[in-house]
């Protein structure tokens, strides 16, 4: 089945109150050892859903029933976007990975805000809600932040999607600084930043640039940094010829990035490990390397709804054998 059609089928089941309630009862597992704090947000567990699953923000509470410590909706842009031409998602089964060239398909700021408010009802969300936003100019991103922050627990700015060329402007630290300062004028809640993969070699110019970026984030009060977005790749089966790789092939490099950044970020800013997390062992390694939490998405596609519970159970066993030093 086409990957996008398969997700629609899964969503039609998941996005019902009865299914969500049944899943929550079936999959419930929490443990005091899993409790943590990310960017000032208390979490029941450190396993979060990465942006990209619920692009319209219509089923965040239902997804939380799978046991996530937090969920990320979007990415949302100011104006509605169809995204890139299809085919734009490929399954690479042998490596348990995906390649996407989606290009931020989403209903836009106004519709997303309406979806969130309509589906939230009068009850508190099952887990903290992070909303991912982006855009190709500062004013649009600031407007997205202002419009969505009241409906969120935190906002994550995506400046690193390889499928949207306009985001390259935020590789310039002056532009990024202006963006964060503009948001800081009115923000009241934690602000996360999702960055792209980088070369950890000491001889790499990318590493020096990354040190400067982390220093800027600390100075401007960014609450947490998500490391990292998908890896840019070319593929002839995609309509646009290129996209972003996600899944297990990213895990080893992601751990290297966390280990490289943690000594300079320390307690000043939290790190969220994103890339190839598919087991409790993976989560344990990321947390032991300096991450405060993890995000996943691709492994959920391959493993199904029991994944988060299984990760948490394995993670508790590993933590009991060897506690994670913070």
Secondary structure, DSSP 4 states (H G I P E B T S, - for coil): --HHHHHHHHHHHHSSHHHHHHHHHHH----GGG-EEETTEEESSSEEEPTTSSTT-SSHHHHHTT--SEEEEEEE-SS-B--SPSP-EEEEGGGTEEEE-----B--HHHHHHHHHHHHTTSPPSSEEEEEE--SSHHHHHHHHHHHGGG-SEEEEE---TT-GGGGGGGSHHHHHHHHHHHHTT--SEEEEEE------TT-HHHHHHHHHHHHHHHTT--EEEE--PEEEE-TTSTTSEEEEEEGGGHHHHHHHHHHHHHHHTTTSEEEEESS--SHHHHHHHHHTT-SEEEESHHHHHH-TTHHHHHHHHHHHHHHHSPPP-
